[in-house]
Amino acid sequence: MAVKLIALDMDGTTLNDEQTISDQNRAAINEALKRGITVTVCTGRSNTELAPIMALLPELRYFINGNGCKIYDKKLDKIILSDPLTFSAANTIYRIVREYPVMLEVYTNNQIYTSQSCYDHAAKYVPDHFVQLVLDTRTPLENLKALFRPEWQKLIYKMNIFYNNAENFEAIRERCKGLPAEMTGSSDANLEFNSLTATKGNAVHMLASTLSITADEVMAIGDGSNDISMLKYAGYSVSMENAITDAKKAAKYQTLNNNEHGVAAAIKKYALL
């Protein structure tokens, strides 16, 4: 069937290692739009981190962010899906994670909070190409514990840790296994926690249903563990050459890496027929 909706991961997929979108990728996306295909960003980034993406892709209307915990309709300036963590799950994750030397981030609707000490030493935890983004978009607090007191009123959409020790990563994953939270990652240096129902696959499905589009008419392109659910859902699922093994296994097709305009190659091959 013809592709009617394209869901694009950003980091490691549509963005190259310089954190920009190549002319080739942009041209393919614009050609898809001209042909009446809906294109949506589908990223682990939050509202706070979406501004540079919106600037790079001003033609797009829909933005799935936070790994599927929100869908934002830019045309209507409206959130059309909201799926936060439960307070109990978020509080338990916080109590476990704070025992390890990692950088914890708490995503609310309009802010991403981290501790002042981690913010001051972000380069110790965060991959080099993400450091400036983190410094520009995080709000440091002296003590994150304040976010988990009963009087805290803000919804927590996602929690993220950056780690520089694989043993810490495995220990945290093991201790959080039984919690009502989905654990994924967008790189080999982070672990993300969302509501069990807040996945990219569920969000793409919801957007497709809203637009009267079936799974067979959806194309998804990604590279990380947080992309696996949408790769399993989409009729045209494409992993990047630089994708993790599990993402490659979940996809039907594979394209070039993110520095070789893999998104453009996939769109031309499967959507612009």
N, C-alpha and C positions, 0 to 999 in steps of 0.2 A: 504493500500500500504506500501511497505518497506520504512523505513526512509533512506534518502540519504544525508540530511543536518541537523546538530544539532546546534542550536544557544543558547549559554549559557550566561546568565547574570553572573556577577562576585560577587559583594558585596551582601551578604545575600543569595546567591545562590550557586555558585561553591566554593566561599571562605567561610571558617568557621569564627567564631567570632575572631579567632586568626589571621585572614587575610592570611591564607595559604590554600592550597588544600590538602585534605586528601589523603592518599595512595589509599583508595577505589575509590574516584572520579577520581584520575589520572589513575588508572588501567582500569576503565570503559571507559574513554576517549580514552586511547591508544588502547583498544580492538576495539572500534568503528573505529578508524583510520585504524587499520590493516584490517578491513573488507571492506575498501573502502568508508566509510562514511566520508564526509567532516564535520569537526567540526570548528565552528567559535566562537570567543569571541564576545559578544554583550553587551557593557558596556556604562555607562555614563562617564567613565573616558576618558581623552584626551590622545593624543600622549605622552605628558610629563609624565603621570601617568602609561603608559602601560609597561614600562621597567620591573617592577617586575612581571607583568603578563606574559610577553614573556619569562622571565626566568623560571617561574613555568610551562609554557606550550610551551617548545621550538619546539615541533613537529608541531604546528599549523601554517598555512599559512595566513589565513584571520583574520582580526581584525576590527570589527565594533565598533567605539568609538564615544564619545560625543553624545550618545543617537541616533546615526544614521546620524550624520552630516558628517561623513567620513567613508570610507572603505579603509583599508590599506592592500595591498598585500605584505607580507614580502618577499616572494620569488623573486618578481620583484622589491622590494623596491619602490613601486609606490602607490600613492593614486588613487583609482579607483572611488571614489565618494567624492564630496566636495559640501556641502550645508550649507553655513554660514547664520547668521542673516543679515537682511538688516541694514545698518548703522542707518537709521531712527528709526527702532524698538529698536536697541541696545541703542541708545542715549536716547530714551524716557524711557526705562527700567531703565537706569542709573539715570535719573533725578527723577524718582519716588522712587527708592530704597534708594537713598542717604538721604532721609528724615527720614529713620528709623534706629534704632540701630541694624543693622545686618552686617554680614561679606559678602561683595560682591566680587565675583571673575569673572574675564573676561578672557575667553579662546581664545587665538589666535592659529595659527598653531603650534607653538613650545614653547609657554610660557603660564603660567597661572598667571595673575596679580591680586594682591589685595593691599589694602592700608597698609602702614607700621604699622599704629596703630592696625589694625585688625590682621596683621601677628604677632605682638608682644604679642597680647592677644588672640591667636587662641583658647586656651583651654576654653575661655569664650563662644565661639560660636560652636565649632566643637565637635562632639561626641568623647569620649576618644580614641576609637580605630582608628580614622582617623587623630588625631592630628599630629602624626609624619609624616604621608604621606603628609599632608598639608605643614608642615614646610620644608620637603625635596623637594617639587615640585613647590611651589609658589614663584613668584618674587615680592617682596614688592616694592611699589612706594609711595612716599610722598603724591601724589595726583592723584587719578585715572582719574580726569577730563582731564588730558593730552591725554588719550586714545580716547577721543571723540571730539577732535579738528579736523578741516577740513584737516589739514596736516597729520593726522594719516593715514598710508597706509595699515596697517595690517587688514586682514579679522577677524571678530569676529564670532567664530563658536558657542560659547555657553556662557551663563552667569549663574552664580549660586549664591545663597545666602544660608548661614547658619544662622539660627535664633534660639533664645532661648526664644521666646515669641510667643505663638500661636496667639495672637491678631495681632501682626505685620504681621505674615504669612497671615492671612485672609484679612487684610487691603491691603497688596500688591497684592494678588491674585485678589481682587475685582477691584483695580485700573488698573490692567494690562489685564483685561478680553477682551477688545476690540482691543488689539494690534495684529499685524500679527506675533504672536509668540506662540509656543506650550509650555505649562507649565506642567511640570511633576516633579517627585522627586524620588530619589533612597533610601531615608530613611525618618524617621519622623522628621528630623531636617533640611531638605534642600528643596529648590525650584529651579528648573532648567528651563532655557529659551532657546529654539531652534527655528530655522526656522519652519514654519508651516508644511513644507514637510520633515523636518529632524526628522524622528521617527525611532525607532528600527524596526517597522513593514515594513516601506518602504525600509529600508536598507536591511533587510533580504530578502524581495521580490526581490530587484534588484540583490543581490548576487545569489539567487536561479535561477533567470532568466538567469543570465550570465552563470551559470553552467548547464542550461537546466534541472532544477529541478522544479517540481510543488509544490504548497502549500501543497498538500496531502502527499508529501514526506519530509516535513519539520517538525522537532521537535524543540520546543522552551521551555526553562525553565527559570522562573523568579519569582520575589517576590514583585516588586515595581510598582508604577504607570507608570514609564517610560518603563515597560515591557508589559503593557497591549496591545499596538498596535501589537507587535509580537505574543503575545498569541492569539489574535483574528485572525491573519493571518495564523498561522501554523496549519496543519492538526492534529499534535500531540502536543497539548499545555498543559504544566504541570506547576502548581503553587507549590511553596514550602509550607510546613506546616506553616512556619513563614511569609507567604506572607500577604499583606494587603487584606482586604475583596474584593476590586474591582478587584484585580489581580486573586483572587480565582474564582470570578464570570466569568472572561473572559476565564479561562482555562477549558479544558475538563476533565483534570485529576489532581490529587494532589499527591505529594510525601512527603517524610520525610523532616525534617527541615535541615538547612544548617550545623548544628553540628552533624547530624546523617547520613551524606553522602547521602542526598536526591537526588543529581544529579546522583550518581552511581546507586541508586535504580531505578530511572526513565529510565536511559539508558538501563539497563539490562532488564527491563520489556517491554519497547516499541521499542527499536532499535536493541538489540542483540537477536533476535528471532531465 
